[in-house]
């Protein structure tokens, strides 16, 4: 769910001893905003709080390691693991929750382009929200512009995908979130997205099937209404192994 900033938040006057995660949660609840694993909450994080949140997550991770009966004080391999995991979650794999979306410059369709355009494969990395195991795959994006469509740079599709996927996700929901975002930014006649990914919650645990992949798609506008166009888009995708 993409959140838009309305008015700047006033400085937080709550008790300095309150954990920063509690302060952020209270702001979200007061604004009646959802904060599921795949939501962006950057609007509700004040300057300097992300660093404090990192410290808080580090302390919680130390507790997890203690409960796993790992002697981090004498084990040189796990001595700084809690800090590394906290930085990985907040600054890398879940970064899409805690930072504002990338700046996207939109240009008018001056040449009135109206032919099918396909971008991909874009490599994406995420994590399943059930087990926090990696989800790694590729995305193909098809756009059917019209004379009123906003044109964005090819690299911006990758940046939008990275921002959406940088959260604990369910693949089916992630593709819909990305489609909604691109639709809002470009306003095309049609939009099609296909995602193929390996889920390590199946490969690393559970059935331990290393070869299974999940493929799903979202079709909007003319891609949904015109089966010929839909077939053209799918036929132009490189063969997926």
KASULUR-V974423 format. One record per backbone hydrogen bond with DSSP energy under -1.0 kcal/mol. CO is the residue of the C=O (numbers start at 1). NH is the residue of the N-H. E is the energy in kcal/mol with one decimal. If there is no record, write none. Layout:
{{CO	NH	E} {CO	NH	E}}
This chain:
{{1	40	-1.0} {15	18	-1.8} {19	23	-1.7} {20	24	-2.3} {21	25	-2.3} {22	26	-2.5} {23	27	-1.9} {24	28	-2.1} {25	29	-2.6} {26	30	-2.5} {27	31	-2.1} {28	33	-2.8} {36	39	-1.9} {41	44	-1.9} {42	45	-1.7} {46	49	-2.3} {48	52	-1.1} {49	53	-2.6} {50	54	-2.0} {51	55	-1.8} {52	56	-2.1} {53	57	-2.7} {54	58	-2.3} {55	59	-2.0} {56	60	-2.1} {57	61	-2.5} {58	62	-1.9} {59	63	-1.4} {60	64	-1.7} {61	65	-2.5} {62	66	-2.3} {63	67	-2.3} {64	68	-1.4} {65	70	-1.8} {66	69	-1.7} {70	72	-1.8} {71	75	-1.6} {78	81	-1.0} {80	84	-2.2} {81	85	-3.0} {82	86	-2.1} {83	87	-2.4} {84	88	-2.3} {85	89	-2.6} {86	90	-2.4} {87	91	-2.4} {88	92	-1.2} {88	93	-1.8} {89	94	-1.7} {92	95	-1.4} {94	97	-2.0} {95	98	-1.1} {95	99	-1.2} {97	41	-3.1} {107	151	-3.7} {108	110	-2.1} {109	112	-1.7} {117	143	-3.1} {119	141	-3.0} {122	139	-1.8} {124	137	-2.4} {126	135	-2.2} {127	169	-3.3} {128	132	-2.0} {133	128	-2.7} {134	200	-2.7} {135	126	-3.0} {136	198	-2.9} {137	124	-2.7} {138	196	-2.4} {139	122	-2.7} {140	194	-2.3} {141	119	-3.1} {142	192	-2.7} {143	117	-2.3} {144	189	-2.2} {144	190	-1.4} {146	149	-1.7} {151	107	-2.6} {153	156	-1.1} {154	157	-1.0} {155	159	-1.8} {156	160	-2.5} {157	161	-2.2} {158	162	-2.5} {159	163	-2.0} {160	164	-2.2} {161	165	-2.6} {162	166	-1.2} {165	167	-2.0} {166	96	-1.6} {169	129	-1.3} {170	174	-2.6} {171	175	-2.1} {172	176	-1.1} {173	177	-2.5} {174	178	-2.4} {175	179	-2.3} {176	180	-2.6} {177	181	-2.0} {178	182	-2.6} {179	183	-2.6} {180	184	-2.1} {181	185	-2.1} {182	186	-2.5} {183	187	-2.1} {186	150	-2.1} {189	222	-1.5} {190	144	-2.5} {191	220	-2.8} {192	142	-3.7} {193	218	-2.3} {194	140	-2.6} {195	216	-2.2} {196	138	-2.7} {197	214	-2.7} {198	136	-2.0} {199	202	-1.7} {199	203	-1.4} {200	204	-2.3} {202	209	-1.7} {205	208	-2.3} {214	197	-2.3} {216	195	-2.8} {218	193	-2.4} {220	191	-1.3} {220	223	-1.6} {221	224	-1.0} {221	225	-1.6} {222	226	-2.8} {226	230	-2.1} {227	231	-2.4} {228	232	-2.2} {229	233	-2.6} {230	234	-2.3} {231	235	-2.5} {232	236	-1.4}}
